[in-house]
């Protein structure tokens, strides 16, 4: 089975640049997803909590459920903050990795590859301009 998308392994800086970019984009998308998902759950729990508080008659179940929902809201808010901090660190790491990879690739590796290609083209042109000498075998000359 061959992969449809090959990972660049010809130089490490290209890999750093692309991996850092993927890491940056993935972290950003995960942050948006976590933020939306958490806000949706918090709104559902807040609505349920508000409905308990609006009731005139409060049962022991509703009281326990309201306490549990308040605790869930606190925990979810703390978890959201933790996830956001971790994803921000990953975004900074990905951006740094991408920046270093692209800069080193652009400044160090790419000029060498360009020079190599120029030399290769010059050598090919030189080979094309050489007069080609065909050696004849002795058998052909006798005939």
Secondary structure, 3 states (H helix, E strand, C coil): CCCCCCCCCCCHHHHHHHHHHHHHHHHHHHHHHHHHHHHHHHHHHHHHHHHHHHCCCCCHHHHHHHHHHHHHHHHHHHHHHHHHHHHHHHHHHHHHHHHHHHHHHHHHHHHHHHHHHHHHHHHHHHHHHCCCCCCCCHHHHHC
